[in-house]
Every structure is written in structure tokens, then in C-alpha cells.
Amino acid sequence: MSVDLVGFLGVVMLAYLVPGPDFLVIVRAAARRTSLGRAAAFGAQAGLCVHMCAAALGLSAIAAQSALAFTVIKLAGAAYLVHLGVRALLAARKDTEHGGGHGAAGREEAPGRCSSDGAAAGERGHSRRASFAEGFLSNVLNPKAALFFLSILPQFVNQGGSPTRQIFLLGALDVLVGVVYWLALVGFAARLRTALARPSWRRRWERISGSLFIALGITVATAE
């Protein structure tokens, strides 16, 4: 197989550096706990494997040619992102209601107990399986991920070899690069936990991430 690996890796890295739904899912999970961030990262790459297999088997091309199928995937992905956003906003609201009786000053002066209780509750309510599922669905239902394997990756396929084999090999390389990138991001994002130990910062983070999820969902739904 003779392909421009340097060019392909450049395109792949650029695609990862542009924040998307999987970026937000992984950072939010890592901010809760490092293991949750890793689970979300592996889930996102597992979702990417689905697109890789679909492209290699020609299913992506079939879906792209069907306006109805593509619209269903797009709207399902948008709905899921809005769902994640609403959950984050509700979590911020619940945190405010639970801490409301102590007064703002009391919460800020004694963040240890409140934050540890809130963090423990958040970790109990969000397992690694749930984080993996969020990462997986954020990529499986992302039409841009499907279009990458359908329109970008085939440009690096050498017509002299087996297209299916080359798509699998290039797709596997894409997935491996993503694993390294996401795990590095998880390590960096884990530092957010120090700031999020304060209840007020945690609520702000939930509101910001929730709003971003909803904005991404609307963007996906209205994209042509």
C-alpha cells in the first residue's frame, strides 16, 4: 500500500484538534474522574470503529445517498447532544437547590465537605460504563465522523490496492492516533477537578458544558 501517510496524519490531527461533541464529552467525564475520562475516550474511538467498518463495507456510501437515512442520523445525533446538555443544566440546578440552604458564604468557606459530598454523589451516579456509552454515542451519531470516512479518508486510498483493506488500515491508524490524543487530553482535563471542588465553580461548569452541548446539538440539526 503506497499512500501519503504524512498528509493523512496531518489531516487526522487537524480533525482531532477541532473541538467537537466527543471533545466535550471526554473533557466533562475527565473533570469528574480520570477513569471516567478514559472510558469516554475509548467509547469515542469505539464509535469511530463503527464508522470505519461502515465505510469499508460501503454502508456509509449507501447512507449518504439516502437523504432520509442521513437526516435520521443527523437528527438523532443532535437530539442526543441536546439530551446531554439538558442533563448538565439539571445537574447544576439540583446542585444549587441542595446547597441553597447553607448560604453562599458558607459553601465557599467550607468547600471540602460540600464538594466531596457532591463529587462522591456525581461519581456514584456516573459509572465508567455510562461514560463509555456517552463517548460511543457522541461519535456513532456524529454525521461529521461518518463524512470523514466517506469523503476524506478515501482520498488517501491507492487505487492499485484493495480499497477495503486500505480503509481498515488507515481507519485503524486514525483510531490509534485518537487514543493517544484523548488520553493526553484526559490527563490535562483532570486538572479541572481542583477548580470544580468548589461548588460554585462546579455549577458554572455544568451550565457552560450544558449550554455548549445544546448549541452543538442545534448546530448539527441545522447543518446542511
Phi, psi and omega in degrees: 000123180244104180227163178277085183294323179297314178296319180296315179296326177296316179295318180298313180297320178298319179297321179288327183287339176278113184300137176222193181302319181295324177301311182292320179298315183291316179297318180294320179292318180295330179292336176281308182197143183302318181296327178290322177296318178295320179298317179295322179296313179293327176295318179298318180288329174295321176296324178293326178297327178296315178296322179298313180295320180297319180293318181295326182270357179086003182290327179297320180295321178296316180295322181293327180283343178261109181300323182294314181298316181295320180295320179297315179298316182296313182291326177295318178295318179296317180297322180292320178296319177296322177301314178297321179295316179296320178299319180294317179294322177293324178296319178295320180293318179296321179297321179294317181294321181289330181262357186297331185282349184267344182088147184297317183296317180298323180291322183284328183284334182232066184289339186302306184290313182296315183291322181293321177296315181294318180295319180297318179296320180295321180290323178294323184277353182227103184271170176296327178296318179294320178295319177300316181297320179296316178296317181298309183292327180297332179265319180299322182266014179264109182296334180292325177295319178295319181293330178298314181286340182270322187247325184274305185302318181300340180293341180259005179276131178278122183296344181279349181245188180282115180302319181298313181297318181293321178297319178297316182292314179293321178296320178296322177296318176302314181297317181295319177299319179296321179300313180297316181296314183294321180294324175294320179295321179299317179298322179287316183292335180300336179294342178297338183299329179297314179290323184283357175294337177275126183306320182295320178291323179297318179295319179298318180298316179297320179293317181294311181295322178298316179295322179294320177300314181295319178298319177296319179298317179294320179297316179296317183294326184264356181290142179279000000 
